[in-house]
């Protein structure tokens, strides 16, 4: 497992975008996001009428990776096992995708605190 590559969730992207100092050390890391995280981030930028949203979106496009069907299947099994935690489908797919890639899942979502393969950063 490498400490230089992370699969970022939407929470982490937003905190980095908002220049949260707790996420500063992740700004220059090798970023990976999947299509679902990309969609959520685009939605957030458009919802908040962020100036130059298209520029930020274009900057992220090269780091978008596609989850395989096997990742999706495994993630939905993971979601069922953890249904009491209320994890989102997107986060479950992202977590399993990161795990299968051998990289950490960067998040601040409390449901993932103290889980293996997670870099948890509180807001």
N, C-alpha and C positions, 0 to 999 in steps of 0.2 A: 504494500500500500504506500502511496506517495503522499507527502504533505504539501506538495506544490499544486495539486490539481484537486478541485472541488466541484461537485455538482451543487449549484446554488438553488435554493428554493426562492419563491417570490418574495418572501419576507426578507431574506438576505439581500436580494437585488434592490429592494426598496430602501432598506437601511443604508446600503452603500450609495445609492442614488441621492439619498437625503444627507449624506456625509456624516452619518453616525460614527463618532470616534471609536466605538467598540468594534466596528467592522473595518476600520482603516487598514489593518494588516492584511485584509483579504482583497484589497483593491487591485494589487498587482499579481495576484495568483492566476493560474490557468483556470479559466472559468468554463464550465459546461452547464448548459441548461437544456431541458427537453422542450418539445413543442408545447406542452401544456403550461409549463412555467412561462414560456415566451408569450403565450396567449394571455395569461393572467397579468403579466407585466404590461403588455400593450394596453389591455383594458384599463389598468390603473392609470397609466399615463394619459389616455384619452378621457377617462372619467374626470381627472383633475385638470384637464385642459393645459397640460404641461407644454410650455413653449418649446419648439424644436423637438417634439416627441418623435417625429419621423427620423431625425438624426440619431437619437438614442436607440431606436428600434433597429435601424440599419447597422449600428455598431455591434449589436448583439447577434445579428443573423449568422455570422460565421461560427459562433460557438454552440448553435442549436444542434442537438443530436436527437435521433429518433429512438424511442423505446421499442424493443422487439416485442413480438407477440408473447414470447416466453416471459419477458419481464412483466408485461401487463398481467398475464395469468398468475404469476407468482405474487405480484403486488396485490391482486384482488384476494388471494388466499391470505396474505398478510393482513389485509384490511379486515377480513372476516374474523381472524384470530384476535385482532386488536379493536374490534368494533366498539367496545366500551370506552375507548380513548377518544372516539370521535374524529379520527384522522381523515383528512380529505383524500379523495381518490388521487388527486394530483400529487400530493405529498407521499402517498404510499408508493406510487409508480416511481417517483423521483428517488425515494429512499432505496428501493430494490434495485433500480437502475444503477445508482452509485455503488451499491454493494457489489453488484455483478461486474462493474467496471474496475473494482479495486480502488475506488476513490471515496473520500468522505462526503457525506451529505451535510452541507452547511445550512443551518437553520437556527431560528430563535423560537420556534414553535414548541411550547412546553410539553406537548405530547411525545416529543422525541428526546427530551432531556434524559441523560444517563443510558441511552441506547447505544449498542455497538455500532461502529461505523458512522457516528454522527459527530460533527463539530458543532456543539451547541453554544450559541452566543446570546445572552440576554439582552434585550433592548435596554 
